[in-house]
Amino acid sequence: MASKFYDVKCECGNVQRVFSHTSTEIKCNKCGKVLAHNTGGKAVINGKIIKEYG
């Protein structure tokens, strides 16, 4: 399975680039909500994926 980057839109409207297999919890830079968290493999994305890279 190939790793990718995603542009993820938070509920607050902020857009951040997130790695598909992140090893840490990723929080929104604007409001602090968790956008992605580690599962030991592919991350669980909690926002809306608006663009995919790779």
PQR file of N, CA, C, O and H, with PARSE charges and radii, in Angstrom:
ATOM      1  N   MET A   1       0.839  -1.172   0.000 -0.4000 1.5000
ATOM      2  CA  MET A   1       0.000   0.000   0.000 -0.0000 2.0000
ATOM      3  C   MET A   1       0.891   1.244   0.000  0.5500 1.7000
ATOM      4  O   MET A   1       1.794   1.362   0.828 -0.5500 1.4000
ATOM      5  N   ALA A   2       0.641   2.153  -0.911 -0.4000 1.5000
ATOM      6  CA  ALA A   2       1.463   3.350  -1.057 -0.0000 2.0000
ATOM      7  C   ALA A   2       1.053   4.433  -0.070  0.5500 1.7000
ATOM      8  O   ALA A   2      -0.131   4.627   0.207 -0.5500 1.4000
ATOM      9  H   ALA A   2      -0.092   2.057  -1.583  0.4000 1.0000
ATOM     10  N   SER A   3       2.043   5.127   0.452 -0.4000 1.5000
ATOM     11  CA  SER A   3       1.784   6.255   1.348 -0.0000 2.0000
ATOM     12  C   SER A   3       1.445   7.477   0.515  0.5500 1.7000
ATOM     13  O   SER A   3       1.948   7.641  -0.597 -0.5500 1.4000
ATOM     14  H   SER A   3       3.005   4.970   0.228  0.4000 1.0000
ATOM     15  N   LYS A   4       0.592   8.332   1.056 -0.4000 1.5000
ATOM     16  CA  LYS A   4       0.165   9.534   0.357 -0.0000 2.0000
ATOM     17  C   LYS A   4       0.095  10.692   1.337  0.5500 1.7000
ATOM     18  O   LYS A   4       0.162  10.509   2.553 -0.5500 1.4000
ATOM     19  H   LYS A   4       0.183   8.199   1.959  0.4000 1.0000
ATOM     20  N   PHE A   5      -0.038  11.873   0.785 -0.4000 1.5000
ATOM     21  CA  PHE A   5      -0.340  13.054   1.576 -0.0000 2.0000
ATOM     22  C   PHE A   5      -1.739  13.499   1.200  0.5500 1.7000
ATOM     23  O   PHE A   5      -2.160  13.347   0.053 -0.5500 1.4000
ATOM     24  H   PHE A   5      -0.092  12.021  -0.202  0.4000 1.0000
ATOM     25  N   TYR A   6      -2.464  14.054   2.174 -0.4000 1.5000
ATOM     26  CA  TYR A   6      -3.818  14.548   1.943 -0.0000 2.0000
ATOM     27  C   TYR A   6      -3.925  15.977   2.437  0.5500 1.7000
ATOM     28  O   TYR A   6      -3.330  16.334   3.454 -0.5500 1.4000
ATOM     29  H   TYR A   6      -2.122  14.178   3.106  0.4000 1.0000
ATOM     30  N   ASP A   7      -4.690  16.803   1.713 -0.4000 1.5000
ATOM     31  CA  ASP A   7      -5.128  18.084   2.246 -0.0000 2.0000
ATOM     32  C   ASP A   7      -6.444  17.788   2.947  0.5500 1.7000
ATOM     33  O   ASP A   7      -7.404  17.343   2.320 -0.5500 1.4000
ATOM     34  H   ASP A   7      -5.174  16.512   0.887  0.4000 1.0000
ATOM     35  N   VAL A   8      -6.484  18.038   4.254 -0.4000 1.5000
ATOM     36  CA  VAL A   8      -7.653  17.717   5.068 -0.0000 2.0000
ATOM     37  C   VAL A   8      -8.262  19.012   5.590  0.5500 1.7000
ATOM     38  O   VAL A   8      -7.564  19.867   6.136 -0.5500 1.4000
ATOM     39  H   VAL A   8      -5.704  18.400   4.764  0.4000 1.0000
ATOM     40  N   LYS A   9      -9.576  19.145   5.413 -0.4000 1.5000
ATOM     41  CA  LYS A   9     -10.285  20.336   5.881 -0.0000 2.0000
ATOM     42  C   LYS A   9     -10.944  20.035   7.218  0.5500 1.7000
ATOM     43  O   LYS A   9     -11.715  19.084   7.346 -0.5500 1.4000
ATOM     44  H   LYS A   9     -10.144  18.451   4.969  0.4000 1.0000
ATOM     45  N   CYS A  10     -10.633  20.848   8.198 -0.4000 1.5000
ATOM     46  CA  CYS A  10     -11.197  20.736   9.539 -0.0000 2.0000
ATOM     47  C   CYS A  10     -12.591  21.379   9.560  0.5500 1.7000
ATOM     48  O   CYS A  10     -12.946  22.132   8.653 -0.5500 1.4000
ATOM     49  H   CYS A  10     -10.007  21.621   8.094  0.4000 1.0000
ATOM     50  N   GLU A  11     -13.369  21.078  10.592 -0.4000 1.5000
ATOM     51  CA  GLU A  11     -14.690  21.693  10.759 -0.0000 2.0000
ATOM     52  C   GLU A  11     -14.611  23.213  10.869  0.5500 1.7000
ATOM     53  O   GLU A  11     -15.561  23.910  10.514 -0.5500 1.4000
ATOM     54  H   GLU A  11     -13.080  20.467  11.329  0.4000 1.0000
ATOM     55  N   CYS A  12     -13.483  23.729  11.357 -0.4000 1.5000
ATOM     56  CA  CYS A  12     -13.318  25.179  11.512 -0.0000 2.0000
ATOM     57  C   CYS A  12     -12.991  25.863  10.183  0.5500 1.7000
ATOM     58  O   CYS A  12     -12.980  27.092  10.109 -0.5500 1.4000
ATOM     59  H   CYS A  12     -12.712  23.162  11.645  0.4000 1.0000
ATOM     60  N   GLY A  13     -12.723  25.075   9.128 -0.4000 1.5000
ATOM     61  CA  GLY A  13     -12.425  25.634   7.815 -0.0000 2.0000
ATOM     62  C   GLY A  13     -10.955  25.620   7.450  0.5500 1.7000
ATOM     63  O   GLY A  13     -10.611  25.854   6.291 -0.5500 1.4000
ATOM     64  H   GLY A  13     -12.732  24.077   9.188  0.4000 1.0000
ATOM     65  N   ASN A  14     -10.084  25.355   8.398 -0.4000 1.5000
ATOM     66  CA  ASN A  14      -8.648  25.300   8.150 -0.0000 2.0000
ATOM     67  C   ASN A  14      -8.298  24.070   7.310  0.5500 1.7000
ATOM     68  O   ASN A  14      -8.871  22.999   7.510 -0.5500 1.4000
ATOM     69  H   ASN A  14     -10.363  25.165   9.340  0.4000 1.0000
ATOM     70  N   VAL A  15      -7.362  24.221   6.374 -0.4000 1.5000
ATOM     71  CA  VAL A  15      -6.891  23.106   5.546 -0.0000 2.0000
ATOM     72  C   VAL A  15      -5.430  22.836   5.883  0.5500 1.7000
ATOM     73  O   VAL A  15      -4.605  23.749   5.906 -0.5500 1.4000
ATOM     74  H   VAL A  15      -6.897  25.092   6.212  0.4000 1.0000
ATOM     75  N   GLN A  16      -5.120  21.560   6.145 -0.4000 1.5000
ATOM     76  CA  GLN A  16      -3.760  21.146   6.488 -0.0000 2.0000
ATOM     77  C   GLN A  16      -3.374  19.922   5.686  0.5500 1.7000
ATOM     78  O   GLN A  16      -4.223  19.096   5.352 -0.5500 1.4000
ATOM     79  H   GLN A  16      -5.790  20.817   6.126  0.4000 1.0000
ATOM     80  N   ARG A  17      -2.086  19.803   5.376 -0.4000 1.5000
ATOM     81  CA  ARG A  17      -1.559  18.620   4.696 -0.0000 2.0000
ATOM     82  C   ARG A  17      -1.169  17.583   5.742  0.5500 1.7000
ATOM     83  O   ARG A  17      -0.459  17.891   6.700 -0.5500 1.4000
ATOM     84  H   ARG A  17      -1.396  20.473   5.648  0.4000 1.0000
ATOM     85  N   VAL A  18      -1.642  16.342   5.550 -0.4000 1.5000
ATOM     86  CA  VAL A  18      -1.454  15.261   6.516 -0.0000 2.0000
ATOM     87  C   VAL A  18      -0.908  14.037   5.793  0.5500 1.7000
ATOM     88  O   VAL A  18      -1.333  13.735   4.678 -0.5500 1.4000
ATOM     89  H   VAL A  18      -2.219  16.092   4.772  0.4000 1.0000
ATOM     90  N   PHE A  19       0.033  13.331   6.422 -0.4000 1.5000
ATOM     91  CA  PHE A  19       0.606  12.097   5.878 -0.0000 2.0000
ATOM     92  C   PHE A  19      -0.328  10.926   6.167  0.5500 1.7000
ATOM     93  O   PHE A  19      -0.866  10.821   7.270 -0.5500 1.4000
ATOM     94  H   PHE A  19       0.378  13.577   7.328  0.4000 1.0000
ATOM     95  N   SER A  20      -0.525  10.052   5.191 -0.4000 1.5000
ATOM     96  CA  SER A  20      -1.482   8.944   5.321 -0.0000 2.0000
ATOM     97  C   SER A  20      -1.094   7.910   6.364  0.5500 1.7000
ATOM     98  O   SER A  20      -1.961   7.208   6.884 -0.5500 1.4000
ATOM     99  H   SER A  20      -0.088  10.138   4.296  0.4000 1.0000
ATOM    100  N   HIS A  21       0.194   7.801   6.681 -0.4000 1.5000
ATOM    101  CA  HIS A  21       0.663   6.815   7.654 -0.0000 2.0000
ATOM    102  C   HIS A  21       1.397   7.517   8.804  0.5500 1.7000
ATOM    103  O   HIS A  21       2.486   7.107   9.204 -0.5500 1.4000
ATOM    104  H   HIS A  21       0.898   8.372   6.259  0.4000 1.0000
ATOM    105  N   THR A  22       0.784   8.572   9.319 -0.4000 1.5000
ATOM    106  CA  THR A  22       1.412   9.348  10.389 -0.0000 2.0000
ATOM    107  C   THR A  22       1.651   8.496  11.635  0.5500 1.7000
ATOM    108  O   THR A  22       0.865   7.600  11.944 -0.5500 1.4000
ATOM    109  H   THR A  22      -0.101   8.905   8.994  0.4000 1.0000
ATOM    110  N   SER A  23       2.722   8.777  12.333 -0.4000 1.5000
ATOM    111  CA  SER A  23       3.043   8.027  13.553 -0.0000 2.0000
ATOM    112  C   SER A  23       2.674   8.816  14.808  0.5500 1.7000
ATOM    113  O   SER A  23       2.866   8.338  15.926 -0.5500 1.4000
ATOM    114  H   SER A  23       3.361   9.505  12.081  0.4000 1.0000
ATOM    115  N   THR A  24       2.147  10.020  14.619 -0.4000 1.5000
ATOM    116  CA  THR A  24       1.738  10.856  15.751 -0.0000 2.0000
ATOM    117  C   THR A  24       0.338  11.404  15.511  0.5500 1.7000
ATOM    118  O   THR A  24      -0.174  11.366  14.392 -0.5500 1.4000
ATOM    119  H   THR A  24       1.991  10.409  13.711  0.4000 1.0000
ATOM    120  N   GLU A  25      -0.264  11.908  16.563 -0.4000 1.5000
ATOM    121  CA  GLU A  25      -1.573  12.547  16.456 -0.0000 2.0000
ATOM    122  C   GLU A  25      -1.387  13.919  15.812  0.5500 1.7000
ATOM    123  O   GLU A  25      -0.522  14.688  16.232 -0.5500 1.4000
ATOM    124  H   GLU A  25       0.152  11.939  17.471  0.4000 1.0000
ATOM    125  N   ILE A  26      -2.185  14.227  14.806 -0.4000 1.5000
ATOM    126  CA  ILE A  26      -2.103  15.512  14.112 -0.0000 2.0000
ATOM    127  C   ILE A  26      -3.310  16.355  14.506  0.5500 1.7000
ATOM    128  O   ILE A  26      -4.456  15.935  14.348 -0.5500 1.4000
ATOM    129  H   ILE A  26      -2.887  13.603  14.464  0.4000 1.0000
ATOM    130  N   LYS A  27      -3.031  17.562  15.027 -0.4000 1.5000
ATOM    131  CA  LYS A  27      -4.103  18.468  15.435 -0.0000 2.0000
ATOM    132  C   LYS A  27      -4.169  19.659  14.493  0.5500 1.7000
ATOM    133  O   LYS A  27      -3.164  20.061  13.907 -0.5500 1.4000
ATOM    134  H   LYS A  27      -2.100  17.904  15.155  0.4000 1.0000
ATOM    135  N   CYS A  28      -5.358  20.214  14.358 -0.4000 1.5000
ATOM    136  CA  CYS A  28      -5.570  21.411  13.553 -0.0000 2.0000
ATOM    137  C   CYS A  28      -4.760  22.560  14.144  0.5500 1.7000
ATOM    138  O   CYS A  28      -4.778  22.784  15.354 -0.5500 1.4000
ATOM    139  H   CYS A  28      -6.175  19.888  14.834  0.4000 1.0000
ATOM    140  N   ASN A  29      -4.052  23.282  13.286 -0.4000 1.5000
ATOM    141  CA  ASN A  29      -3.243  24.418  13.738 -0.0000 2.0000
ATOM    142  C   ASN A  29      -4.093  25.599  14.196  0.5500 1.7000
ATOM    143  O   ASN A  29      -3.613  26.469  14.922 -0.5500 1.4000
ATOM    144  H   ASN A  29      -4.037  23.100  12.303  0.4000 1.0000
ATOM    145  N   LYS A  30      -5.360  25.630  13.770 -0.4000 1.5000
ATOM    146  CA  LYS A  30      -6.231  26.756  14.102 -0.0000 2.0000
ATOM    147  C   LYS A  30      -7.059  26.508  15.366  0.5500 1.7000
ATOM    148  O   LYS A  30      -7.095  27.359  16.255 -0.5500 1.4000
ATOM    149  H   LYS A  30      -5.751  24.923  13.180  0.4000 1.0000
ATOM    150  N   CYS A  31      -7.730  25.339  15.455 -0.4000 1.5000
ATOM    151  CA  CYS A  31      -8.643  25.102  16.581 -0.0000 2.0000
ATOM    152  C   CYS A  31      -8.192  23.996  17.533  0.5500 1.7000
ATOM    153  O   CYS A  31      -8.726  23.886  18.636 -0.5500 1.4000
ATOM    154  H   CYS A  31      -7.700  24.648  14.733  0.4000 1.0000
ATOM    155  N   GLY A  32      -7.219  23.174  17.130 -0.4000 1.5000
ATOM    156  CA  GLY A  32      -6.699  22.130  18.005 -0.0000 2.0000
ATOM    157  C   GLY A  32      -7.402  20.786  17.925  0.5500 1.7000
ATOM    158  O   GLY A  32      -7.015  19.850  18.624 -0.5500 1.4000
ATOM    159  H   GLY A  32      -6.785  23.264  16.234  0.4000 1.0000
ATOM    160  N   LYS A  33      -8.433  20.669  17.083 -0.4000 1.5000
ATOM    161  CA  LYS A  33      -9.139  19.390  16.939 -0.0000 2.0000
ATOM    162  C   LYS A  33      -8.212  18.364  16.278  0.5500 1.7000
ATOM    163  O   LYS A  33      -7.392  18.717  15.431 -0.5500 1.4000
ATOM    164  H   LYS A  33      -8.748  21.430  16.515  0.4000 1.0000
ATOM    165  N   VAL A  34      -8.349  17.095  16.669 -0.4000 1.5000
ATOM    166  CA  VAL A  34      -7.526  16.031  16.090 -0.0000 2.0000
ATOM    167  C   VAL A  34      -7.992  15.758  14.658  0.5500 1.7000
ATOM    168  O   VAL A  34      -9.149  15.402  14.429 -0.5500 1.4000
ATOM    169  H   VAL A  34      -9.016  16.808  17.357  0.4000 1.0000
ATOM    170  N   LEU A  35      -7.066  15.930  13.684 -0.4000 1.5000
ATOM    171  CA  LEU A  35      -7.378  15.673  12.277 -0.0000 2.0000
ATOM    172  C   LEU A  35      -7.024  14.251  11.864  0.5500 1.7000
ATOM    173  O   LEU A  35      -7.671  13.681  10.985 -0.5500 1.4000
ATOM    174  H   LEU A  35      -6.127  16.219  13.869  0.4000 1.0000
ATOM    175  N   ALA A  36      -6.002  13.675  12.491 -0.4000 1.5000
ATOM    176  CA  ALA A  36      -5.567  12.317  12.151 -0.0000 2.0000
ATOM    177  C   ALA A  36      -4.874  11.696  13.349  0.5500 1.7000
ATOM    178  O   ALA A  36      -4.199  12.381  14.117 -0.5500 1.4000
ATOM    179  H   ALA A  36      -5.477  14.138  13.204  0.4000 1.0000
ATOM    180  N   HIS A  37      -5.052  10.376  13.502 -0.4000 1.5000
ATOM    181  CA  HIS A  37      -4.322   9.684  14.557 -0.0000 2.0000
ATOM    182  C   HIS A  37      -3.838   8.330  14.066  0.5500 1.7000
ATOM    183  O   HIS A  37      -4.411   7.732  13.156 -0.5500 1.4000
ATOM    184  H   HIS A  37      -5.601   9.819  12.878  0.4000 1.0000
ATOM    185  N   ASN A  38      -2.776   7.870  14.690 -0.4000 1.5000
ATOM    186  CA  ASN A  38      -2.078   6.647  14.322 -0.0000 2.0000
ATOM    187  C   ASN A  38      -2.885   5.416  14.699  0.5500 1.7000
ATOM    188  O   ASN A  38      -3.566   5.393  15.724 -0.5500 1.4000
ATOM    189  H   ASN A  38      -2.310   8.356  15.430  0.4000 1.0000
ATOM    190  N   THR A  39      -2.798   4.386  13.850 -0.4000 1.5000
ATOM    191  CA  THR A  39      -3.429   3.099  14.149 -0.0000 2.0000
ATOM    192  C   THR A  39      -2.412   1.973  14.051  0.5500 1.7000
ATOM    193  O   THR A  39      -2.778   0.801  14.147 -0.5500 1.4000
ATOM    194  H   THR A  39      -2.244   4.405  13.017  0.4000 1.0000
ATOM    195  N   GLY A  40      -1.141   2.311  13.862 -0.4000 1.5000
ATOM    196  CA  GLY A  40      -0.114   1.297  13.647 -0.0000 2.0000
ATOM    197  C   GLY A  40       0.086   1.012  12.172  0.5500 1.7000
ATOM    198  O   GLY A  40       0.929   0.193  11.806 -0.5500 1.4000
ATOM    199  H   GLY A  40      -0.844   3.263  13.785  0.4000 1.0000
ATOM    200  N   GLY A  41      -0.663   1.664  11.341 -0.4000 1.5000
ATOM    201  CA  GLY A  41      -0.584   1.524   9.883 -0.0000 2.0000
ATOM    202  C   GLY A  41      -1.104   2.809   9.283  0.5500 1.7000
ATOM    203  O   GLY A  41      -0.582   3.891   9.551 -0.5500 1.4000
ATOM    204  H   GLY A  41      -1.348   2.330  11.638  0.4000 1.0000
ATOM    205  N   LYS A  42      -2.146   2.684   8.461 -0.4000 1.5000
ATOM    206  CA  LYS A  42      -2.758   3.865   7.865 -0.0000 2.0000
ATOM    207  C   LYS A  42      -3.493   4.669   8.934  0.5500 1.7000
ATOM    208  O   LYS A  42      -4.197   4.106   9.773 -0.5500 1.4000
ATOM    209  H   LYS A  42      -2.570   1.805   8.243  0.4000 1.0000
ATOM    210  N   ALA A  43      -3.323   5.979   8.895 -0.4000 1.5000
ATOM    211  CA  ALA A  43      -3.939   6.857   9.891 -0.0000 2.0000
ATOM    212  C   ALA A  43      -5.444   6.960   9.683  0.5500 1.7000
ATOM    213  O   ALA A  43      -5.940   6.796   8.568 -0.5500 1.4000
ATOM    214  H   ALA A  43      -2.751   6.436   8.214  0.4000 1.0000
ATOM    215  N   VAL A  44      -6.162   7.233  10.762 -0.4000 1.5000
ATOM    216  CA  VAL A  44      -7.584   7.535  10.687 -0.0000 2.0000
ATOM    217  C   VAL A  44      -7.699   9.046  10.508  0.5500 1.7000
ATOM    218  O   VAL A  44      -7.205   9.811  11.336 -0.5500 1.4000
ATOM    219  H   VAL A  44      -5.759   7.366  11.668  0.4000 1.0000
ATOM    220  N   ILE A  45      -8.352   9.473   9.427 -0.4000 1.5000
ATOM    221  CA  ILE A  45      -8.518  10.890   9.114 -0.0000 2.0000
ATOM    222  C   ILE A  45      -9.882  11.338   9.627  0.5500 1.7000
ATOM    223  O   ILE A  45     -10.902  10.742   9.283 -0.5500 1.4000
ATOM    224  H   ILE A  45      -8.754   8.851   8.755  0.4000 1.0000
ATOM    225  N   ASN A  46      -9.904  12.388  10.450 -0.4000 1.5000
ATOM    226  CA  ASN A  46     -11.145  12.855  11.061 -0.0000 2.0000
ATOM    227  C   ASN A  46     -11.749  14.077  10.380  0.5500 1.7000
ATOM    228  O   ASN A  46     -12.802  14.556  10.802 -0.5500 1.4000
ATOM    229  H   ASN A  46      -9.076  12.873  10.730  0.4000 1.0000
ATOM    230  N   GLY A  47     -11.110  14.586   9.345 -0.4000 1.5000
ATOM    231  CA  GLY A  47     -11.640  15.722   8.602 -0.0000 2.0000
ATOM    232  C   GLY A  47     -12.030  15.278   7.207  0.5500 1.7000
ATOM    233  O   GLY A  47     -12.005  14.087   6.896 -0.5500 1.4000
ATOM    234  H   GLY A  47     -10.255  14.197   9.002  0.4000 1.0000
ATOM    235  N   LYS A  48     -12.389  16.239   6.365 -0.4000 1.5000
ATOM    236  CA  LYS A  48     -12.758  15.947   4.977 -0.0000 2.0000
ATOM    237  C   LYS A  48     -11.510  16.032   4.099  0.5500 1.7000
ATOM    238  O   LYS A  48     -10.836  17.061   4.068 -0.5500 1.4000
ATOM    239  H   LYS A  48     -12.409  17.207   6.617  0.4000 1.0000
ATOM    240  N   ILE A  49     -11.210  14.948   3.388 -0.4000 1.5000
ATOM    241  CA  ILE A  49     -10.073  14.947   2.460 -0.0000 2.0000
ATOM    242  C   ILE A  49     -10.499  15.706   1.210  0.5500 1.7000
ATOM    243  O   ILE A  49     -11.439  15.309   0.521 -0.5500 1.4000
ATOM    244  H   ILE A  49     -11.758  14.112   3.413  0.4000 1.0000
ATOM    245  N   ILE A  50      -9.795  16.805   0.924 -0.4000 1.5000
ATOM    246  CA  ILE A  50     -10.168  17.607  -0.236 -0.0000 2.0000
ATOM    247  C   ILE A  50      -9.206  17.444  -1.410  0.5500 1.7000
ATOM    248  O   ILE A  50      -9.552  17.777  -2.543 -0.5500 1.4000
ATOM    249  H   ILE A  50      -9.031  17.127   1.484  0.4000 1.0000
ATOM    250  N   LYS A  51      -7.991  16.931  -1.147 -0.4000 1.5000
ATOM    251  CA  LYS A  51      -7.042  16.671  -2.226 -0.0000 2.0000
ATOM    252  C   LYS A  51      -6.075  15.587  -1.787  0.5500 1.7000
ATOM    253  O   LYS A  51      -5.724  15.484  -0.612 -0.5500 1.4000
ATOM    254  H   LYS A  51      -7.710  16.660  -0.226  0.4000 1.0000
ATOM    255  N   GLU A  52      -5.648  14.777  -2.757 -0.4000 1.5000
ATOM    256  CA  GLU A  52      -4.741  13.658  -2.493 -0.0000 2.0000
ATOM    257  C   GLU A  52      -3.487  13.831  -3.343  0.5500 1.7000
ATOM    258  O   GLU A  52      -3.574  14.181  -4.520 -0.5500 1.4000
ATOM    259  H   GLU A  52      -5.934  14.861  -3.711  0.4000 1.0000
ATOM    260  N   TYR A  53      -2.316  13.584  -2.743 -0.4000 1.5000
ATOM    261  CA  TYR A  53      -1.038  13.687  -3.446 -0.0000 2.0000
ATOM    262  C   TYR A  53      -0.329  12.344  -3.387  0.5500 1.7000
ATOM    263  O   TYR A  53      -0.250  11.725  -2.326 -0.5500 1.4000
ATOM    264  H   TYR A  53      -2.245  13.300  -1.787  0.4000 1.0000
ATOM    265  N   GLY A  54       0.188  11.891  -4.526 -0.4000 1.5000
ATOM    266  CA  GLY A  54       0.983  10.672  -4.548 -0.0000 2.0000
ATOM    267  C   GLY A  54       0.227   9.519  -5.021  0.5500 1.7000
ATOM    268  O   GLY A  54       0.767   8.415  -5.095 -0.5500 1.4000
ATOM    269  H   GLY A  54       0.124  12.394  -5.388  0.4000 1.0000
TER
END
